[in-house]
Amino acid sequence: METENSRKLYERAIKVTPAGVSYAIRYFEPYPIYIKRASGCRVYDVDGNEYIDYWVGHGALIMGHNPPVMIKALKGIIEVGTHFGLPHEYEVEYAEQVVKMVPSAEMVRFTNSGTEANMYAIRLARAYTKRVKIGKMEGGWHGGYDALHVAVNYPFEKPESAGLTEGATKDTIPLPFNDLETISKIMRENELACIIVEPILGAGGCIPPEDGFLQGLRELCNDYDTLLIFDEVITGFRLSPGGAQQYYGVKPDITVLGKAVGGGGLSIGAICGRRDIMELIDHTKYKDKSERVFHGGTYTANPLVSYVGTIMLREYEKGYIYPHINKLGEKLRNELEEVFEKYNIDAHTTGDGSMVGIHFTKKKPRNAREANEGKNEELAKEYHRFLLENKIIMVKPTLPHTFISYAHTEKEIQQIIEVTEEFAKKHRGK
Ligand SMILES: Cc1ncc(COP(=O)(O)O)c(C=O)c1O
């Protein structure tokens, strides 16, 4: 595969940007692929290579790249204004739409990213409960906020980044996903302000909750007066128009949104939830700053993202997207599993709906620890590289996982299954 122009861009990029990328996850060895344009479920690089995109903007692009409904919305707002810096009708409509669609949302505030929204969600939970410690899942990814940048990558006991102080991270207690017994024990011993959980572990490998896990968390949180936070940055609007909470029928106290809530390509995040919790942000109600929770920001709920986001949410609300992407997800999980079995490869698929994880492990993992302990990382990396050589881009070499968009069809799913079969033939018995 010819990638000379990517190499040249990389050489320029590393002079001015660490690692030549704006996010480590976008770096592939020996150098990243630089994209020139995108359309539907495909991206095209600077050397003219065409790829099937199983990355879809870090999972944000539920409808694929540049769907006509989004382009029309962008054109509809761009000349009205991109940033008033003052309140406007579009943000009211946007908030109304989120409250209408997300079952647990009585009120909402917008941020510029999922990271930011999670930071405010934790602050709200601590302010509401007047407790300090928080629980998060091992392998849970909530963005780069210090207090949540704990136990993300295996081994979970090691610091995730330089520059994190003990003060910022010591009150975060890692919890094992899908293990209510251990979580219950930890909750008995620690007064937690909240438990934050992705209803399906996303970057941790698209691992779904076992039957009763989310319901069990809900009950434990009720018993211990702990707030339950769902980080639905990926699952919100990907699993159903009302996110994982509608799909699994469990209501959190606070929900964090991001990615698809902005329609794709526009920076966004949101915190929503129960009125009595959200109102802690209301400075007209809580006059003393020590009682209220600060939230704000220059670009929050700008007209561009508010208008486009509302239109895209209304599109998801129609519901036609979900049977399509969920069926493709199911097909991909089942048929990859069959391929691995046929060629006697120690690998398994996980996920639900349109989220698919591929694990080079002996056993199907139930949580992020099982996904990492004993995994054949070399084989995972080789698989990722083989897909790339065959013009398929998937998220992360060490833990391949993918998201399917409305722009994907059976044809693209068949293609990845065939390429995987070729790979499996070469690595039979590993
Ligand atoms: C579940 C989850 N939460 C939070 C984030 C952080 O969102 P952002 O990258 O917009 O800050 C991500 C991003 O990948 C995510 O997957």
The ligand as a MOL file (V3000), in Angstrom:
LIG
                    3D

  0  0  0     0  0            999 V3000
M  V30 BEGIN CTAB
M  V30 COUNTS 16 16 0 0 0
M  V30 BEGIN ATOM
M  V30 1 C -17.3780 6.8160 27.2160 0
M  V30 2 C -16.5810 8.0580 26.9680 0
M  V30 3 N -16.6580 9.0610 27.8600 0
M  V30 4 C -15.9890 10.2150 27.6690 0
M  V30 5 C -15.1830 10.3970 26.5810 0
M  V30 6 C -14.4320 11.6770 26.4080 0
M  V30 7 O -15.0850 12.4710 25.4790 0
M  V30 8 P -14.2530 13.6040 24.6810 0
M  V30 9 O -13.2470 12.8880 23.8640 0
M  V30 10 O -15.3120 14.3160 23.8840 0
M  V30 11 O -13.6550 14.4760 25.7170 0
M  V30 12 C -15.0860 9.3900 25.6300 0
M  V30 13 C -14.2420 9.5780 24.4240 0
M  V30 14 O -13.8380 8.6880 23.7460 0
M  V30 15 C -15.7900 8.1910 25.8190 0
M  V30 16 O -15.7110 7.1820 24.9510 0
M  V30 END ATOM
M  V30 BEGIN BOND
M  V30 1 1 1 2
M  V30 2 1 2 3
M  V30 3 2 2 15
M  V30 4 2 3 4
M  V30 5 1 4 5
M  V30 6 1 5 6
M  V30 7 2 5 12
M  V30 8 1 6 7
M  V30 9 1 7 8
M  V30 10 2 8 9
M  V30 11 1 8 10
M  V30 12 1 8 11
M  V30 13 1 12 13
M  V30 14 1 12 15
M  V30 15 2 13 14
M  V30 16 1 15 16
M  V30 END BOND
M  V30 END CTAB
M  END
